């Protein structure tokens, strides 16, 4: 679920791109996550 004002279609595209490029399972990516703290990505 997205925050108000966030386009769900865009959020899903970003989620897919992050999953593919960083090798993080799609189901483990959430809009509130931090790249550095949650994924260890700088």
MOPAC internal coordinates of N, CA, C and O (Angstrom, degrees):
PM7 1SCF
backbone

  N    0.0000 0     0.00 0     0.00 0    0    0    0
  C    1.4389 1     0.00 0     0.00 0    1    0    0
  C    1.5265 1   108.59 1     0.00 0    2    1    0
  O    1.2310 1   120.66 1   -44.68 1    3    2    1
  N    1.3095 1   116.34 1   135.32 1    3    2    1
  C    1.4612 1   122.36 1  -177.12 1    5    3    2
  C    1.5246 1   111.34 1   -96.68 1    6    5    3
  O    1.2310 1   121.55 1   -22.22 1    7    6    5
  N    1.3114 1   114.64 1   157.78 1    7    6    5
  C    1.4604 1   120.54 1   174.40 1    9    7    6
  C    1.5215 1   108.44 1   -68.91 1   10    9    7
  O    1.2310 1   120.31 1   -23.47 1   11   10    9
  N    1.3287 1   117.01 1   156.53 1   11   10    9
  C    1.4681 1   118.99 1   175.82 1   13   11   10
  C    1.5309 1   110.64 1   -57.21 1   14   13   11
  O    1.2310 1   120.93 1   -40.92 1   15   14   13
  N    1.3056 1   115.83 1   139.08 1   15   14   13
  C    1.4535 1   121.32 1   179.70 1   17   15   14
  C    1.5133 1   114.45 1    91.21 1   18   17   15
  O    1.2310 1   120.07 1   172.75 1   19   18   17
  N    1.3337 1   117.47 1    -7.25 1   19   18   17
  C    1.4624 1   121.14 1   178.79 1   21   19   18
  C    1.5256 1   108.31 1   -95.43 1   22   21   19
  O    1.2310 1   120.95 1   -51.06 1   23   22   21
  N    1.3034 1   115.79 1   128.94 1   23   22   21
  C    1.4546 1   121.48 1   179.09 1   25   23   22
  C    1.5284 1   108.27 1   -75.20 1   26   25   23
  O    1.2310 1   119.71 1   -63.27 1   27   26   25
  N    1.3338 1   118.16 1   116.73 1   27   26   25
  C    1.4719 1   120.67 1  -178.22 1   29   27   26
  C    1.5254 1   113.90 1   -58.52 1   30   29   27
  O    1.2310 1   119.85 1   143.91 1   31   30   29
  N    1.3242 1   117.89 1   -36.09 1   31   30   29
  C    1.4683 1   120.40 1  -179.99 1   33   31   30
  C    1.5231 1   110.60 1   -64.72 1   34   33   31
  O    1.2310 1   120.43 1   139.64 1   35   34   33
  N    1.3191 1   116.78 1   -40.36 1   35   34   33
  C    1.4626 1   120.82 1   178.86 1   37   35   34
  C    1.5203 1   109.82 1   -68.52 1   38   37   35
  O    1.2310 1   120.24 1   137.86 1   39   38   37
  N    1.3200 1   117.15 1   -42.14 1   39   38   37
  C    1.4622 1   121.06 1   179.19 1   41   39   38
  C    1.5300 1   111.09 1   -59.75 1   42   41   39
  O    1.2310 1   120.07 1   139.99 1   43   42   41
  N    1.3143 1   117.48 1   -40.01 1   43   42   41
  C    1.4630 1   120.89 1   178.92 1   45   43   42
  C    1.5244 1   111.49 1   -67.54 1   46   45   43
  O    1.2310 1   120.13 1   141.97 1   47   46   45
  N    1.3312 1   117.36 1   -38.03 1   47   46   45
  C    1.4735 1   120.61 1   177.78 1   49   47   46
  C    1.5220 1   110.47 1   -64.84 1   50   49   47
  O    1.2310 1   120.85 1   136.05 1   51   50   49
  N    1.3311 1   115.98 1   -43.95 1   51   50   49
  C    1.4669 1   120.20 1   179.19 1   53   51   50
  C    1.5212 1   109.66 1   -62.71 1   54   53   51
  O    1.2310 1   120.40 1   137.61 1   55   54   53
  N    1.3090 1   116.84 1   -42.39 1   55   54   53
  C    1.4698 1   121.99 1   179.24 1   57   55   54
  C    1.5317 1   110.70 1   -59.08 1   58   57   55
  O    1.2310 1   120.68 1   136.17 1   59   58   57
  N    1.3314 1   116.30 1   -43.83 1   59   58   57
  C    1.4681 1   121.10 1   179.80 1   61   59   58
  C    1.5295 1   110.81 1   -65.70 1   62   61   59
  O    1.2310 1   120.54 1   136.89 1   63   62   61
  N    1.3240 1   116.58 1   -43.11 1   63   62   61
  C    1.4649 1   121.09 1  -179.83 1   65   63   62
  C    1.5219 1   110.79 1   -63.50 1   66   65   63
  O    1.2310 1   120.18 1   135.62 1   67   66   65
  N    1.3284 1   117.26 1   -44.38 1   67   66   65
  C    1.4685 1   121.12 1   178.49 1   69   67   66
  C    1.5208 1   109.71 1   -61.69 1   70   69   67
  O    1.2310 1   120.26 1   136.06 1   71   70   69
  N    1.3167 1   117.10 1   -43.94 1   71   70   69
  C    1.4605 1   121.74 1  -179.98 1   73   71   70
  C    1.5259 1   111.29 1   -59.39 1   74   73   71
  O    1.2310 1   120.59 1   132.67 1   75   74   73
  N    1.3184 1   116.48 1   -47.33 1   75   74   73
  C    1.4625 1   120.58 1  -177.57 1   77   75   74
  C    1.5272 1   112.79 1   -68.33 1   78   77   75
  O    1.2310 1   120.20 1   140.50 1   79   78   77
  N    1.3214 1   117.22 1   -39.50 1   79   78   77
  C    1.4617 1   120.59 1  -173.76 1   81   79   78
  C    1.5217 1   114.45 1   -84.06 1   82   81   79
  O    1.2310 1   120.09 1   153.82 1   83   82   81
  N    1.3188 1   117.43 1   -26.18 1   83   82   81
  C    1.4623 1   119.80 1  -177.40 1   85   83   82
  C    1.5199 1   113.20 1  -112.24 1   86   85   83
  O    1.2310 1   120.11 1  -179.70 1   87   86   85
  N    1.3315 1   117.39 1     0.30 1   87   86   85
  C    1.4543 1   120.62 1   177.16 1   89   87   86
  C    1.5168 1   113.81 1    67.76 1   90   89   87
  O    1.2310 1   120.80 1  -150.73 1   91   90   89
  N    1.3106 1   116.07 1    29.27 1   91   90   89
  C    1.4724 1   121.25 1   179.00 1   93   91   90
  C    1.5242 1   106.81 1  -100.37 1   94   93   91
  O    1.2310 1   120.40 1   -47.77 1   95   94   93
  N    1.3192 1   116.84 1   132.23 1   95   94   93
  C    1.4558 1   119.94 1  -179.10 1   97   95   94
  C    1.5265 1   110.08 1   -58.82 1   98   97   95
  O    1.2310 1   120.83 1   -45.70 1   99   98   97
  N    1.3164 1   116.03 1   134.30 1   99   98   97
  C    1.4672 1   124.23 1  -176.50 1  101   99   98
  C    1.5289 1   112.52 1   -50.38 1  102  101   99
  O    1.2310 1   120.27 1   138.17 1  103  102  101
  N    1.3187 1   117.10 1   -41.83 1  103  102  101
  C    1.4695 1   121.60 1  -176.88 1  105  103  102
  C    1.5216 1   113.28 1   -71.21 1  106  105  103
  O    1.2310 1   119.65 1   170.60 1  107  106  105
  N    1.3221 1   118.27 1    -9.40 1  107  106  105
  C    1.4662 1   121.35 1  -178.47 1  109  107  106
  C    1.5276 1   112.87 1  -101.11 1  110  109  107
  O    1.2310 1   120.41 1  -174.68 1  111  110  109
  N    1.3268 1   116.82 1     5.32 1  111  110  109
  C    1.4612 1   121.56 1  -177.76 1  113  111  110
  C    1.5292 1   109.40 1  -104.59 1  114  113  111
  O    1.2310 1   120.95 1   -53.99 1  115  114  113
  N    1.3334 1   115.79 1   126.01 1  115  114  113
  C    1.4521 1   122.15 1  -179.41 1  117  115  114
  C    1.5229 1   109.91 1  -129.85 1  118  117  115
  O    1.2310 1   120.14 1   -30.89 1  119  118  117
  N    1.3396 1   117.33 1   149.11 1  119  118  117
  C    1.4664 1   120.44 1  -178.04 1  121  119  118
  C    1.5254 1   114.31 1   -56.43 1  122  121  119
  O    1.2310 1   119.65 1   149.91 1  123  122  121
  N    1.2988 1   118.27 1   -30.09 1  123  122  121
  C    1.4686 1   121.06 1  -177.17 1  125  123  122
  C    1.5289 1   112.88 1   -83.30 1  126  125  123
  O    1.2310 1   119.78 1   174.97 1  127  126  125
  N    1.3298 1   118.03 1    -5.03 1  127  126  125
  C    1.4622 1   121.54 1  -178.34 1  129  127  126
  C    1.5228 1   111.74 1   -68.80 1  130  129  127
  O    1.2310 1   121.68 1   -25.91 1  131  130  129
  N    1.3211 1   114.39 1   154.09 1  131  130  129
  C    1.4593 1   122.03 1   176.62 1  133  131  130
  C    1.5259 1   108.50 1  -107.97 1  134  133  131
  O    1.2310 1   120.37 1   -48.36 1  135  134  133
  N    1.3388 1   116.89 1   131.64 1  135  134  133
  C    1.4592 1   119.13 1   179.46 1  137  135  134
  C    1.5187 1   110.82 1   -57.97 1  138  137  135
  O    1.2310 1   120.03 1   134.43 1  139  138  137
  N    1.2864 1   117.55 1   -45.57 1  139  138  137
  C    1.4589 1   121.28 1  -175.76 1  141  139  138
  C    1.5283 1   111.63 1   -72.65 1  142  141  139
  O    1.2310 1   120.00 1   129.27 1  143  142  141
  N    1.3112 1   117.61 1   -50.73 1  143  142  141
  C    1.4627 1   120.76 1  -173.96 1  145  143  142
  C    1.5359 1   113.42 1   -76.87 1  146  145  143
  O    1.2310 1   120.21 1   139.13 1  147  146  145
  N    1.3153 1   117.20 1   -40.87 1  147  146  145
  C    1.4625 1   120.04 1  -174.55 1  149  147  146
  C    1.5299 1   113.59 1   -90.79 1  150  149  147
  O    1.2310 1   120.13 1   150.35 1  151  150  149
  N    1.3510 1   117.36 1   -29.65 1  151  150  149
  C    1.4561 1   120.32 1  -175.83 1  153  151  150
  C    1.5207 1   113.59 1  -113.96 1  154  153  151
  O    1.2310 1   120.26 1   168.85 1  155  154  153
  N    1.3219 1   117.11 1   -11.15 1  155  154  153
  C    1.4644 1   120.21 1  -178.95 1  157  155  154
  C    1.5222 1   113.31 1    70.23 1  158  157  155
  O    1.2310 1   120.46 1  -152.46 1  159  158  157
  N    1.3316 1   116.73 1    27.54 1  159  158  157
  C    1.4581 1   122.31 1  -177.89 1  161  159  158
  C    1.5219 1   108.90 1  -106.09 1  162  161  159
  O    1.2310 1   120.65 1   -48.29 1  163  162  161
  N    1.3308 1   116.36 1   131.71 1  163  162  161
  C    1.4728 1   120.19 1   176.41 1  165  163  162
  C    1.5012 1   110.77 1  -101.41 1  166  165  163
  O    1.2310 1   120.10 1   180.00 1  167  166  165

